[in-house]
Amino acid sequence: MTITIKGKPSNERGTCPAQYRFGETFSDHMYMSEYTPEHGWQNPRVIPYQALSLDPSAAVLHYSQEIFEGLKAYRSIDNQINLFRPLANIKRFNRSAQRMVMPQVDEKLHLDALKALVRLDQEWVPNEQGASLYIRPTMIATSPKLGLGASMNYTHYIIAGPAGNYFTGGLVPIPVYIADSFRRAVKGGVGEAKTGGNYAASLLASEQVSQQGYAQVLWLDAIEGRYVEEVGAMNICFVYENKHIVTPALSGSILPGITRDSILTLAPTLGYEVSELRLDIEVILADIASGKITEVFGCGTAAVISPVGTLHYKEKDYVINQNQTGDVAKHLYDQLTGIQYGRIEDTFGWVESL
């Protein structure tokens, strides 16, 4: 299937504005395609960025049948534009679609769409260190119906916008609040799918702790409220004695992060031991207090690596590494971003250059 391009690329450097806000500034174009049971996916096209038109009874507005992804394009040191592990995101997109009873997209067409959009809007990929073009593939249910049930019609679209550091302070430790009453997802639910309802469920706790000065919420399992799952926008890792990286095992209620998987693959090549385990929060906090855990960091597409300086649980603060960025987090950040920006050889086949 051929993608129609309706738009002209900028011929001048500097299309990307000098001042922009992550998630609030968007590039000139977007990708769209529509699905019907009779014809499947039709009319793939890149068009000027514009508003969507939806029936007020569209299923997505009433039953939250939607999915999305997040990946980035990077401007390399030789001015190439790199996509990082786009096929991993596309496969996860389709797994989310399957869980949310939505039609899967053709992997090659989806990749071609990503490349066509980024190629057209490549002047929106920032030049500055640590910045990138954030890309948001999305699928929404569009059938006009109020009866509960899967939609028949869908729209697949992709938008993009320039992104600096996810956290304004950059690679500096953040304070994280461990949820002791709210719960986000349960095994057998949709926690492992990248669907908006998971994030909507986290908003109340996130807003409350933000007012207390915490950057993120660390969620515990919904059954016992005992086992570590993930942070709101990231997976979580704990470093034992500066050499052993431990992260919660995927349980069916944890998003299988692409950055998480990249770290589990990359870290052993750098001399670190890695483990995926069921982690009891009381054991974790005891190991922080005793000094066995020397670092804690989050990992995700938006932030890449985000050191955690303080964990707050039941009215008590647990300070990690004297609230300083640790050597392991810094090492992994430098290596991973080095691959993404082309400063370090990609021996894993993760980078797709346009």
Buried (B, 14 or more C-beta within 10 A) or exposed (E): EEBEBEBEEBEEEEBBEEEBEBEEBBBBBBBBBBBBEEEEBEEBBBBEBEEEEBEEEBBBBBBBBBBBBBBBBBBBEEEBBBBBBBBBBBBBBBBBBEBBEBBBBBBEBBBBBBBBBBBBBBBBBBEEEBBBBBBBBBBBBBBBBEEEEBBBBBBBBBBBBBBBBBBEEEBBBBBBBBBEEBBBBBBEBBBBBBBBBBBEBBEEBBEBBEEEEBBBBBBBBBEEBEBBBBBBBBBBBBBBEEEBBBBBEBBEBBBBBBBBBBBBEBBEEEEBEBEEEEBBBEBBBEBBEEEBBBBBBBBBBBBBBBBBBBBBBEEEEBBBBEBEBBEBBBBBBBBBBBBBBBEEEBEEEBBBEB
